[in-house]
Amino acid sequence: MAHLKKGIALFLALVLTFGLAACSSSKDAASSGGKKVLTVSVEETYRNYVESIKADFEKENDVTVKIVEKPMFDQLEALPLDGPAGNAPDVMLAAYDRIGGLGQQGHLLEIEPSDTKSFGEKEMQQVTVDGKVYGIPLVIETLVLYYNKDLVKTPPKTFQELEDLTNDPRFAFASEKGKSTAFLTKWTDFYMSYGLLAGYGGYVFGENGKDSKDIGLNNEGAVEAVEYAGKWFKEYWPKGMQDNSSADDFIQQTFIEGKAAAVIGGPWSASNYKEANLDFGAVKIPTLPNGKEYAPFAGGKGWVASKYTKEPELAQKWLEYAANDHNAYVFYDETNEVPANLAAREKADKQNSELTSAVIKQYETATPTPNIPEMAEVWTGAESLIFDASSGKKSAQQSANDAVKVIKENIKEKYVK
């Protein structure tokens, strides 16, 4: 009898489940007028952009575009589980350095773009892994130099000029004699210091970021860069600049309070400076002491489609549509994020925005962040590279050697079969 009751209960549960599913499907179909539905996931700040461009796409493709609001990185983290469960969106935005791993792991739809001429080689490199294209570029990002227009008439063009600024008594750090806050940057953060290393000839992986067996973070140039960073920590900066956890807050506050002439930062910092009513400018990062250009990571984000989408053709159409000449500029107009699309970027560069022009100029010398999964080990392995040397715990060479050793060991353990 107990078995019979259990059987009846299970039967009723299944009926209820299928009934609810059928109900849900009916509601979705009804709400979309029987049309196909394409689900687009974006953060709340990008909803207006999608709302403003979706009507033409819906009309051209006889489809309903449904917008889901979710933080980009949360959506990407959830994709490996949500996709197979049928809960993932059809298309979403993804940071370039996440595209390679998700693509190789089989979570992103491989696409064949009908147009790649609208983007440069550097842009396409960031959505391509093992010769396969997994996205369409939308935005470019890189670091720039911010400067306080009330404190310096013309922005520094060389690092020697930045060093000269440390002699200006206006930037003397009261708590530590002989120290200066004229120029600040968080070189204890590998993302921030990589442009220095690369400018001296260091690199993450060989073959344009594809060969994880070839790591160039302890070559002669990289070591020279670490030594130059050490000069700033030892001769110019307050001790607090070595504290990776608090240095960024110190840098931002010092700049906002008018006690720093210049800082290196990303485009995302500009909103804080505007909010503080700071009269700031943005330019390309000054030339290094060796005469070479600072070469920070080139990043940004692009449109990608879930491998689990039931509408792969529609999904690819959306990727190209949302990043075309017109819509890429619409995105810039809405967000001030610099377009990856070349025509839209050229138009954006004519809008008299110092920050936009600075990002575009700096991007020319920037190095695409490797988008292979092994890059995850570099972030952790290199996190103390500058600190160990600048604090005097290790020589520049030893610090670089140790960082590379950790990276290689972790890659061997996790990726080499």
Phi, psi and chi 1 to 4 in degrees:
 res  aa     phi    psi   chi1   chi2   chi3   chi4
   1 MET       -  -42.8 -169.7   67.4  177.2      -
   2 ALA   -60.2  -41.1      -      -      -      -
   3 HIS   -63.8  -38.4  -70.6  -63.6      -      -
   4 LEU   -64.6  -42.8 -178.9   60.2      -      -
   5 LYS   -62.8  -42.0  -75.7 -178.1  179.2  178.0
   6 LYS   -62.5  -39.9  -76.1 -177.2 -179.0  177.2
   7 GLY   -64.7  -43.4      -      -      -      -
   8 ILE   -64.7  -42.0  -68.0  171.8      -      -
   9 ALA   -62.1  -42.7      -      -      -      -
  10 LEU   -64.3  -41.3  179.9   59.6      -      -
  11 PHE   -61.2  -46.7  173.4   73.3      -      -
  12 LEU   -63.4  -37.7  -70.9  172.6      -      -
  13 ALA   -64.5  -40.6      -      -      -      -
  14 LEU   -66.8  -42.0  -72.3  170.2      -      -
  15 VAL   -60.2  -44.7  168.6      -      -      -
  16 LEU   -62.8  -43.0 -177.8   60.3      -      -
  17 THR   -61.6  -49.9  -59.9      -      -      -
  18 PHE   -66.4  -33.6  -76.6  113.5      -      -
  19 GLY   -64.2  -44.6      -      -      -      -
  20 LEU   -65.2  -39.4  -73.3  171.2      -      -
  21 ALA   -63.7  -43.4      -      -      -      -
  22 ALA   -63.5  -40.4      -      -      -      -
  23 CYS   -61.3  -46.4 -122.2      -      -      -
  24 SER   -62.1  -43.8  174.0      -      -      -
  25 SER   -62.8  -40.2  -61.9      -      -      -
  26 SER   -63.1  -41.0  -61.6      -      -      -
  27 LYS   -64.4  -42.9  -75.1  178.6 -177.5  176.1
  28 ASP   -62.0  -44.1  -76.1  -14.2      -      -
  29 ALA   -64.9  -41.1      -      -      -      -
  30 ALA   -65.7  -43.6      -      -      -      -
  31 SER   -67.3  -24.6   64.0      -      -      -
  32 SER  -100.9    6.9   61.8      -      -      -
  33 GLY    67.3   26.7      -      -      -      -
  34 GLY    81.4    0.3      -      -      -      -
  35 LYS   -80.9  166.1  -64.9  179.6 -178.7  178.3
  36 LYS   -68.9  151.0  -70.0 -178.4  177.2  178.9
  37 VAL  -118.4  131.4  176.8      -      -      -
  38 LEU  -114.4  119.7 -172.9   77.6      -      -
  39 THR   -93.1  124.7  -53.6      -      -      -
  40 VAL  -115.0  120.6  177.9      -      -      -
  41 SER  -101.9  125.4  173.9      -      -      -
  42 VAL  -143.4  164.6  -71.1      -      -      -
  43 GLU   -72.8  160.3  -57.5 -157.5   10.6      -
  44 GLU   -53.8  -37.8 -177.5 -176.1   -3.1      -
  45 THR   -66.1  -17.9   52.1      -      -      -
  46 TYR  -102.6    1.7  -58.8  140.9      -      -
  47 ARG   -59.9  -44.1 -174.5 -177.2 -175.3  100.0
  48 ASN   -58.7  -37.5  -72.7  -17.1      -      -
  49 TYR   -61.5  -48.4  153.0   69.8      -      -
  50 VAL   -65.4  -41.3  178.0      -      -      -
  51 GLU   -58.8  -38.5  -68.8  -81.0   11.2      -
  52 SER   -75.1  -20.2   68.6      -      -      -
  53 ILE  -111.6  -10.2   68.5  169.6      -      -
  54 LYS   -72.4  -28.1   72.9  171.6 -172.5  172.1
  55 ALA   -57.6  -46.7      -      -      -      -
  56 ASP   -64.4  -38.8  -74.2  -15.0      -      -
  57 PHE   -64.7  -43.1 -174.8   82.4      -      -
  58 GLU   -60.9  -42.7  -70.2  177.2  -36.2      -
  59 LYS   -68.3  -44.8 -174.2  176.8  179.0 -179.5
  60 GLU   -66.3  -30.8  -70.2  169.9   12.0      -
  61 ASN  -114.5    5.4  -63.1  -78.3      -      -
  62 ASP    50.6   54.6 -166.9   28.8      -      -
  63 VAL  -138.8  156.6   62.6      -      -      -
  64 THR  -104.8  125.4  -64.1      -      -      -
  65 VAL   -93.5  118.4  171.9      -      -      -
  66 LYS  -104.2  126.6  178.2 -176.5  175.8 -175.3
  67 ILE   -97.0  130.4  -57.8  173.1      -      -
  68 VAL  -115.8  128.4  172.6      -      -      -
  69 GLU   -94.8  120.9  -70.3 -177.9   14.3      -
  70 LYS  -159.6  137.9 -169.0  168.4 -174.3  174.6
  71 PRO   -53.7  137.7  -28.4   37.2      -      -
  72 MET   -54.4  -49.7  178.7  177.7   70.0      -
  73 PHE   -69.2  -31.7  -71.7  105.7      -      -
  74 ASP   -63.5  -41.2  -70.5   -6.4      -      -
  75 GLN   -65.8  -41.3 -170.8   64.8  -92.7      -
  76 LEU   -67.8  -39.0  -61.9  176.3      -      -
  77 GLU   -64.7  -34.0  -68.8  -68.7  -24.0      -
  78 ALA   -81.7  -20.0      -      -      -      -
  79 LEU   -53.9  -45.8 -178.0   59.9      -      -
  80 PRO   -58.7  -27.4  -27.7   38.0      -      -
  81 LEU   -96.6  -42.8  -68.0  176.7      -      -
  82 ASP   -67.7  -35.2  -76.0   -4.1      -      -
  83 GLY   -58.5  -59.2      -      -      -      -
  84 PRO   -61.7  -26.3  -25.4   35.9      -      -
  85 ALA   -82.5   -5.7      -      -      -      -
  86 GLY    81.6   17.1      -      -      -      -
  87 ASN  -108.5    2.8  -62.3  -37.1      -      -
  88 ALA   -84.3  151.7      -      -      -      -
  89 PRO   -70.5  165.0   28.0  -36.1      -      -
  90 ASP   -74.6  -44.0  -64.0  -62.8      -      -
  91 VAL  -134.6  156.8  -62.8      -      -      -
  92 MET  -161.3  170.3   67.0 -153.0   84.6      -
  93 LEU   -93.0  148.2  -72.9  170.5      -      -
  94 ALA  -144.0  138.1      -      -      -      -
  95 ALA   -63.5  141.5      -      -      -      -
  96 TYR   -54.8  -38.3  -66.7  140.2      -      -
  97 ASP   -75.0   -3.5   61.2   -7.8      -      -
  98 ARG   -99.3  -17.7  -65.2  -66.5 -174.1   92.9
  99 ILE   -66.1  -42.1  -69.5  176.1      -      -
 100 GLY   -59.6  -50.0      -      -      -      -
 101 GLY   -62.7  -46.4      -      -      -      -
 102 LEU   -65.3  -34.9  -72.5  168.6      -      -
 103 GLY   -68.6  -46.9      -      -      -      -
 104 GLN   -63.7  -31.8  -76.8 -171.8  -28.8      -
 105 GLN   -81.2   -2.4  -68.0  157.1   16.6      -
 106 GLY    85.9   22.0      -      -      -      -
 107 HIS  -101.2  -10.7  -58.7  -57.1      -      -
 108 LEU  -113.8  148.1  -62.7 -178.3      -      -
 109 LEU   -76.3  125.6 -178.5   71.5      -      -
 110 GLU   -75.2  134.1 -178.4 -172.8   -9.4      -
 111 ILE  -122.6  163.5   63.0  172.7      -      -
 112 GLU  -123.0   88.8  -64.7 -177.9    7.8      -
 113 PRO   -58.3  138.2  -19.9   32.9      -      -
 114 SER   -79.2  -18.1   59.3      -      -      -
 115 ASP  -141.7  114.7  169.7   34.2      -      -
 116 THR  -114.4   -6.1   56.9      -      -      -
 117 LYS   -71.3  -16.1  -67.1 -179.9 -179.1  178.1
 118 SER   -76.4   -4.7  -66.1      -      -      -
 119 PHE  -129.7  153.7  -50.4   95.3      -      -
 120 GLY   -81.6  172.0      -      -      -      -
 121 GLU   -61.8  -39.0 -175.6  179.5  -23.9      -
 122 LYS   -63.7  -38.7 -168.6  177.3  -67.9 -173.0
 123 GLU   -66.9  -46.3  -71.3   73.8   43.3      -
 124 MET   -67.8  -31.3  -69.5  -52.5  -59.7      -
 125 GLN   -59.5  -32.3 -179.5 -178.2  -27.2      -
 126 GLN   -79.8   -9.7  -62.2 -170.0   79.3      -
 127 VAL  -116.3   12.9  -65.6      -      -      -
 128 THR  -120.7  133.5  -55.2      -      -      -
 129 VAL  -138.1  131.2 -177.8      -      -      -
 130 ASP    53.7   35.6  -61.8  -27.6      -      -
 131 GLY    78.5    0.7      -      -      -      -
 132 LYS  -106.1  136.3  -62.1  176.9 -179.8  178.5
 133 VAL   -95.4  127.0 -179.9      -      -      -
 134 TYR  -118.5    8.5  -70.4  105.8      -      -
 135 GLY  -171.9  175.3      -      -      -      -
 136 ILE  -119.5  125.2  -62.0  -67.9      -      -
 137 PRO   -61.9  141.3  -19.9   33.1      -      -
 138 LEU  -122.0  -45.1  178.8   65.4      -      -
 139 VAL  -132.2  146.1  169.8      -      -      -
 140 ILE  -113.7  146.8   62.6  167.0      -      -
 141 GLU  -141.4  149.5  -75.3  178.1   -5.2      -
 142 THR  -166.9  172.6 -167.8      -      -      -
 143 LEU   -79.3  154.3  -61.6  172.6      -      -
 144 VAL  -139.8  174.2  -63.0      -      -      -
 145 LEU  -101.4  123.6 -175.9   82.5      -      -
 146 TYR   -97.1  142.2  -70.8  102.8      -      -
 147 TYR  -137.9  152.2   68.6  100.4      -      -
 148 ASN   -89.4  113.7 -172.4  -39.5      -      -
 149 LYS   -68.3  -20.7  -68.2 -176.5  174.6 -178.0
 150 ASP   -78.4  -17.4  -69.6  -29.5      -      -
 151 LEU  -107.1  -28.9  -60.3  174.7      -      -
 152 VAL  -132.0  130.9  -74.8      -      -      -
 153 LYS   -71.8  -43.3  -69.4 -177.9  179.0  179.6
 154 THR  -124.6  139.2   56.3      -      -      -
 155 PRO   -66.3  142.3   23.7  -33.4      -      -
 156 PRO   -60.4  139.5  -21.6   34.0      -      -
 157 LYS  -107.1  -14.7  -69.1 -176.9  173.0   58.8
 158 THR  -135.3  159.4   66.6      -      -      -
 159 PHE   -68.9  -23.2  -95.6   79.7      -      -
 160 GLN   -65.4  -36.9 -177.3   57.2   57.0      -
 161 GLU   -65.9  -35.5  -71.1  180.0   42.4      -
 162 LEU   -66.3  -40.0  -69.4  175.0      -      -
 163 GLU   -65.0  -38.6  -70.8 -170.3   52.0      -
 164 ASP   -62.8  -33.4  -68.8  -16.6      -      -
 165 LEU   -63.6  -23.9  -86.1  173.4      -      -
 166 THR   -68.1  -15.1   62.6      -      -      -
 167 ASN   -82.3  -10.3  -63.7  -42.0      -      -
 168 ASP   -75.1  120.0 -169.2  -38.6      -      -
 169 PRO   -61.2  -19.3   20.5  -33.0      -      -
 170 ARG   -62.6  -22.7  -68.4  178.2  -59.9  168.3
 171 PHE  -108.8   12.5  -51.5  115.5      -      -
 172 ALA   -65.5  135.8      -      -      -      -
 173 PHE   -87.9  111.0 -171.3   61.9      -      -
 174 ALA   -56.3  -36.1      -      -      -      -
 175 SER   -76.6  -18.9  -56.4      -      -      -
 176 GLU  -135.6  111.2  -66.9  176.7   43.9      -
 177 LYS   -59.4  133.1 -171.3  177.9  179.4 -178.7
 178 GLY    85.8   -3.8      -      -      -      -
 179 LYS   -99.4  153.1  -59.4  -61.9 -176.8  178.5
 180 SER  -135.0  150.2  171.0      -      -      -
 181 THR  -115.7   24.8   56.9      -      -      -
 182 ALA   -58.5  -45.6      -      -      -      -
 183 PHE  -130.8  132.8  162.0   68.3      -      -
 184 LEU  -134.8  143.0  -58.4  171.5      -      -
 185 THR  -158.2  149.5 -174.3      -      -      -
 186 LYS   -88.9   75.2 -167.5 -177.6  176.6 -174.6
 187 TRP   -73.8   -8.4  -85.3  -18.9      -      -
 188 THR   -74.0  -13.0   51.6      -      -      -
 189 ASP   -95.1  120.1 -179.7  -20.8      -      -
 190 PHE   -58.6  -35.3 -179.8   67.1      -      -
 191 TYR   -59.5  -39.3  176.4   79.4      -      -
 192 MET   -78.2  -33.9  -58.8  -65.4  -70.2      -
 193 SER   -87.8  -13.3   62.3      -      -      -
 194 TYR   -59.9  -35.4 -179.9   70.7      -      -
 195 GLY   -60.6  -32.6      -      -      -      -
 196 LEU   -69.6  -48.8  172.5   65.5      -      -
 197 LEU   -59.5  -46.0  -62.6  166.6      -      -
 198 ALA   -68.0  -33.4      -      -      -      -
 199 GLY   -65.2  -23.6      -      -      -      -
 200 TYR   -97.3    1.2  -87.4   88.2      -      -
 201 GLY   107.6    1.9      -      -      -      -
 202 GLY   -76.7  161.4      -      -      -      -
 203 TYR  -156.6  159.5   57.8   90.1      -      -
 204 VAL   -79.1  -69.5  177.1      -      -      -
 205 PHE  -123.1  149.8  -62.3  138.3      -      -
 206 GLY   -73.7  177.4      -      -      -      -
 207 GLU    52.9   50.3  -71.0 -174.2   33.3      -
 208 ASN    54.9   42.3  -69.8  -37.4      -      -
 209 GLY    85.8   10.9      -      -      -      -
 210 LYS  -102.2  -24.4  -61.5  172.8 -173.7  174.6
 211 ASP  -100.6   97.8 -175.7    3.6      -      -
 212 SER   -75.1   -6.8   61.5      -      -      -
 213 LYS   -82.2  -19.3  -66.2  178.8 -178.9  177.1
 214 ASP  -107.0  101.1  177.4   12.1      -      -
 215 ILE  -112.5  125.1  -60.1  174.1      -      -
 216 GLY  -111.7   36.9      -      -      -      -
 217 LEU   -93.9    1.9  -65.2  176.5      -      -
 218 ASN  -130.2   21.3   63.0  -21.3      -      -
 219 ASN   -77.1  179.3   62.9   18.3      -      -
 220 GLU   -58.1  -43.5 -174.9  178.0  -12.8      -
 221 GLY   -65.4  -43.9      -      -      -      -
 222 ALA   -61.0  -41.6      -      -      -      -
 223 VAL   -65.0  -38.9  171.7      -      -      -
 224 GLU   -63.3  -37.9 -170.1  177.5   -8.9      -
 225 ALA   -65.3  -42.0      -      -      -      -
 226 VAL   -63.0  -38.0  175.0      -      -      -
 227 GLU   -65.7  -39.1  -71.4  172.2  -17.0      -
 228 TYR   -67.2  -39.7  179.8   65.8      -      -
 229 ALA   -60.1  -40.6      -      -      -      -
 230 GLY   -58.8  -33.1      -      -      -      -
 231 LYS   -61.1  -42.1  179.4 -179.9 -179.1 -179.8
 232 TRP   -66.1  -43.7  -82.2   91.8      -      -
 233 PHE   -65.1  -40.1  -76.8  103.1      -      -
 234 LYS   -82.3  -40.0  -67.4  167.1 -171.7  172.4
 235 GLU   -96.9  -32.1  -63.7 -177.0   19.9      -
 236 TYR  -114.3  -43.2  -55.3  128.0      -      -
 237 TRP   -88.2  149.2  -74.5  -24.0      -      -
 238 PRO   -62.7  156.0  -21.7   33.1      -      -
 239 LYS   -57.8  -31.3  -72.1 -177.9  179.9  178.0
 240 GLY   -60.2  -18.2      -      -      -      -
 241 MET   -68.6  -15.1  -73.2  -68.0  -72.6      -
 242 GLN   -84.4  -11.7  -68.3 -179.7    6.0      -
 243 ASP   -83.6  103.5 -171.7  -24.0      -      -
 244 ASN   -62.1  -29.5 -162.1   34.0      -      -
 245 SER   -78.0  -29.3   61.1      -      -      -
 246 SER  -114.7   -8.5   63.3      -      -      -
 247 ALA   -60.3  -40.3      -      -      -      -
 248 ASP   -64.0  -43.6 -170.5   55.9      -      -
 249 ASP   -61.2  -40.3  -71.8  -21.4      -      -
 250 PHE   -62.5  -44.7  173.7   74.4      -      -
 251 ILE   -62.0  -49.5  -68.3  167.6      -      -
 252 GLN   -63.0  -44.9  -60.4  -52.3  -43.2      -
 253 GLN   -65.5  -41.4 -164.4   61.4   33.7      -
 254 THR   -63.8  -41.2  -56.1      -      -      -
 255 PHE   -67.8  -44.2 -172.0   55.4      -      -
 256 ILE   -63.8  -34.1  -73.8  172.6      -      -
 257 GLU   -81.0    0.8  -69.6  176.1   -6.3      -
 258 GLY    78.5   23.5      -      -      -      -
 259 LYS  -105.8    3.1  -63.3  175.2 -178.5  176.3
 260 ALA  -131.0  137.7      -      -      -      -
 261 ALA   -81.2  -34.0      -      -      -      -
 262 ALA  -152.9  149.0      -      -      -      -
 263 VAL  -144.1  154.1  -62.0      -      -      -
 264 ILE   -96.3  133.2  -69.0  176.5      -      -
 265 GLY  -160.6  175.6      -      -      -      -
 266 GLY   -93.8  169.5      -      -      -      -
 267 PRO   -57.7  -27.0  -22.5   32.6      -      -
 268 TRP   -67.0  -17.7   49.1   86.9      -      -
 269 SER   -75.8  -22.1  -60.6      -      -      -
 270 ALA   -59.0  -37.9      -      -      -      -
 271 SER   -61.4  -36.8   58.8      -      -      -
 272 ASN   -66.7  -37.6  -67.5  -27.3      -      -
 273 TYR   -70.5  -37.0  -56.2  151.3      -      -
 274 LYS   -64.7  -42.8  -72.8  176.6 -175.9  174.8
 275 GLU   -61.5  -32.7 -154.1  172.9  -66.7      -
 276 ALA   -86.1    4.5      -      -      -      -
 277 ASN    57.4   37.2  -66.3  -42.8      -      -
 278 LEU   -84.5  133.6 -166.2   67.7      -      -
 279 ASP   -86.0   90.0 -173.1   10.4      -      -
 280 PHE  -117.3  159.3   69.0   93.6      -      -
 281 GLY  -125.4  167.3      -      -      -      -
 282 ALA  -135.9  133.3      -      -      -      -
 283 VAL  -143.1  173.5  -68.7      -      -      -
 284 LYS   -63.1  147.1 -166.9  169.6  113.7  175.0
 285 ILE   -65.5  137.3  -62.1  168.7      -      -
 286 PRO   -56.9  158.9  -28.4   37.7      -      -
 287 THR   -68.5  140.8  -57.0      -      -      -
 288 LEU   -74.6  163.5  -68.5  164.0      -      -
 289 PRO   -57.9  -25.3  -28.9   38.0      -      -
 290 ASN   -84.6    3.9   64.2   -7.9      -      -
 291 GLY    86.3   -2.3      -      -      -      -
 292 LYS   -92.9  165.0  -57.4  -66.4 -176.2 -179.5
 293 GLU   -84.8  144.9  -62.4  -66.8  -17.4      -
 294 TYR   -62.4  135.3 -155.8   85.3      -      -
 295 ALA  -128.1   71.0      -      -      -      -
 296 PRO   -69.2  172.8   29.4  -36.5      -      -
 297 PHE   -65.8  140.1  -78.1  122.5      -      -
 298 ALA   -96.8  126.1      -      -      -      -
 299 GLY  -137.5 -155.7      -      -      -      -
 300 GLY   135.1 -154.5      -      -      -      -
 301 LYS  -151.5  158.0   49.1 -176.3  167.3  -80.9
 302 GLY  -138.7  171.0      -      -      -      -
 303 TRP   -83.8  134.3  -77.8  106.0      -      -
 304 VAL  -132.8  159.7  -64.2      -      -      -
 305 ALA  -118.1  144.1      -      -      -      -
 306 SER   -68.9  138.8  164.6      -      -      -
 307 LYS   -63.6  -21.6  175.1   69.5  173.0  178.3
 308 TYR   -92.1    1.8  -50.2   97.1      -      -
 309 THR   -61.4  143.7  177.4      -      -      -
 310 LYS   -91.1   -1.7  -66.8  179.2 -179.2  177.6
 311 GLU  -127.4   63.4  -57.7  -68.3  -14.3      -
 312 PRO   -60.4  -38.5   19.9  -32.3      -      -
 313 GLU   -66.9  -44.4  -70.5 -176.4   17.1      -
 314 LEU   -63.5  -40.0  -89.6  176.6      -      -
 315 ALA   -61.5  -45.6      -      -      -      -
 316 GLN   -65.6  -37.4  178.6  165.8  -29.6      -
 317 LYS   -61.0  -39.9  -79.7 -174.6  178.6 -179.5
 318 TRP   -64.6  -43.0  173.2  -92.2      -      -
 319 LEU   -55.0  -46.8  -93.6   53.1      -      -
 320 GLU   -74.2  -37.5  -60.2 -157.7   63.0      -
 321 TYR   -64.3  -46.7  169.8   80.7      -      -
 322 ALA   -71.3  -15.2      -      -      -      -
 323 ALA  -116.2   14.4      -      -      -      -
 324 ASN   -72.7  177.0   65.5   23.6      -      -
 325 ASP   -51.7  -47.9  -65.2    2.2      -      -
 326 HIS   -71.1  -51.4  176.7  -93.9      -      -
 327 ASN   -72.4  -27.7  -68.6  -31.5      -      -
 328 ALA   -66.8  -34.9      -      -      -      -
 329 TYR   -73.3  -35.9 -175.0   78.2      -      -
 330 VAL   -57.7  -41.5  170.5      -      -      -
 331 PHE   -61.9  -43.9 -172.6   83.6      -      -
 332 TYR   -62.4  -44.3  168.4   75.3      -      -
 333 ASP   -61.8  -32.1 -160.1   37.3      -      -
 334 GLU   -82.4  -34.8  179.6   77.5   29.2      -
 335 THR  -119.8  -17.3   65.3      -      -      -
 336 ASN    68.9   15.0  -72.2  -39.7      -      -
 337 GLU   -88.1  131.1  -64.3 -175.1   40.2      -
 338 VAL   -69.6  128.5 -178.0      -      -      -
 339 PRO   -68.2  145.6  -15.1   29.3      -      -
 340 ALA   -81.0  -30.7      -      -      -      -
 341 ASN   -61.1  125.9  179.2  -70.6      -      -
 342 LEU   -65.2  -41.3  -63.1  176.0      -      -
 343 ALA   -66.8  -42.6      -      -      -      -
 344 ALA   -66.5  -35.9      -      -      -      -
 345 ARG   -67.6  -40.0 -169.3 -172.2  -49.5  171.9
 346 GLU   -62.0  -41.2 -174.7  177.8   -8.3      -
 347 LYS   -66.5  -40.3 -173.5  176.7  178.8 -178.8
 348 ALA   -64.7  -35.2      -      -      -      -
 349 ASP   -68.0  -16.3 -162.2   17.3      -      -
 350 LYS   -93.6    6.1  -64.9  175.6 -179.2  176.8
 351 GLN   -91.5   12.5  -57.2  -50.1  -54.6      -
 352 ASN    58.1   38.2  -63.6  -41.0      -      -
 353 SER  -103.3  116.4  164.4      -      -      -
 354 GLU   -60.2  -40.9  -75.4 -172.4   43.5      -
 355 LEU   -64.6  -45.3  179.1   56.9      -      -
 356 THR   -58.6  -47.7  -64.4      -      -      -
 357 SER   -64.8  -36.7  -63.0      -      -      -
 358 ALA   -65.6  -43.8      -      -      -      -
 359 VAL   -62.3  -43.3  169.5      -      -      -
 360 ILE   -63.0  -44.3  -68.6  171.8      -      -
 361 LYS   -67.4  -43.3  -73.2 -175.2  176.2   69.1
 362 GLN   -68.0  -33.0 -169.8   67.9   62.8      -
 363 TYR   -60.4  -27.8 -171.3   78.4      -      -
 364 GLU   -63.4  -31.5  -67.2  173.6    5.8      -
 365 THR   -99.5   -2.7   73.6      -      -      -
 366 ALA   -76.8  154.3      -      -      -      -
 367 THR  -107.4  124.1  -51.3      -      -      -
 368 PRO   -54.8  131.6  -27.8   36.6      -      -
 369 THR   -64.2  125.3  -51.1      -      -      -
 370 PRO   -52.0  132.5  -28.6   37.7      -      -
 371 ASN  -108.8   20.1   59.8    5.5      -      -
 372 ILE   -87.7  153.2   57.3  175.9      -      -
 373 PRO   -54.7  -31.2  -25.4   34.9      -      -
 374 GLU   -61.8  -16.5  -70.0   89.8  -24.9      -
 375 MET   -61.1  -27.0 -175.9   62.4 -167.1      -
 376 ALA   -58.2  -32.8      -      -      -      -
 377 GLU   -76.3  -21.9  -51.7  -45.6  -43.2      -
 378 VAL   -72.2  -42.3  176.4      -      -      -
 379 TRP   -57.5  -42.6  -62.9  120.8      -      -
 380 THR   -79.4  -39.4   53.2      -      -      -
 381 GLY   -69.8  -30.0      -      -      -      -
 382 ALA  -100.1    4.6      -      -      -      -
 383 GLU   -65.1  -26.1   63.4 -176.0   -4.4      -
 384 SER  -109.1   11.4   61.6      -      -      -
 385 LEU   -56.3  -52.3 -164.3  164.6      -      -
 386 ILE   -73.5  -40.1  -62.6  -71.1      -      -
 387 PHE   -61.3  -46.8  171.5   78.1      -      -
 388 ASP   -59.0  -36.2  -74.7  -11.8      -      -
 389 ALA   -79.4  -43.9      -      -      -      -
 390 SER   -70.0  -26.2   64.6      -      -      -
 391 SER   -83.0   -8.4   63.3      -      -      -
 392 GLY    88.0    2.9      -      -      -      -
 393 LYS   -67.1  -34.6  -72.0 -175.3  175.7 -178.7
 394 LYS  -141.6  162.2  -59.6  174.5 -177.4  177.2
 395 SER   -74.0  164.2   67.7      -      -      -
 396 ALA   -59.1  -42.3      -      -      -      -
 397 GLN   -65.8  -44.5 -175.9   70.8   65.2      -
 398 GLN   -65.5  -40.9 -171.9   59.8   52.9      -
 399 SER   -62.3  -43.7 -178.6      -      -      -
 400 ALA   -66.6  -42.2      -      -      -      -
 401 ASN   -61.2  -43.4  -73.0  -14.8      -      -
 402 ASP   -65.6  -38.9  -71.6   -9.8      -      -
 403 ALA   -63.5  -45.5      -      -      -      -
 404 VAL   -65.0  -37.6  169.6      -      -      -
 405 LYS   -60.9  -45.4 -177.8 -179.4  178.4 -177.6
 406 VAL   -62.8  -44.4  169.5      -      -      -
 407 ILE   -60.7  -46.9  -65.6  167.4      -      -
 408 LYS   -63.8  -42.0  -74.8 -175.5  173.9 -179.7
 409 GLU   -64.2  -42.3  -73.2  175.5   -9.7      -
 410 ASN   -67.4  -38.0  -71.3  -17.2      -      -
 411 ILE   -65.9  -43.1  -72.1  175.7      -      -
 412 LYS   -61.7  -41.1 -175.9  177.5  179.8 -179.1
 413 GLU   -69.7  -37.6 -179.7 -176.9  -21.8      -
 414 LYS   -99.2  -25.1  -62.3  178.8 -177.4  178.5
 415 TYR  -120.6  -23.3  -59.5   93.9      -      -
 416 VAL   -88.4  122.4  179.4      -      -      -
 417 LYS  -102.1      -  -63.6  179.0 -179.2  178.6
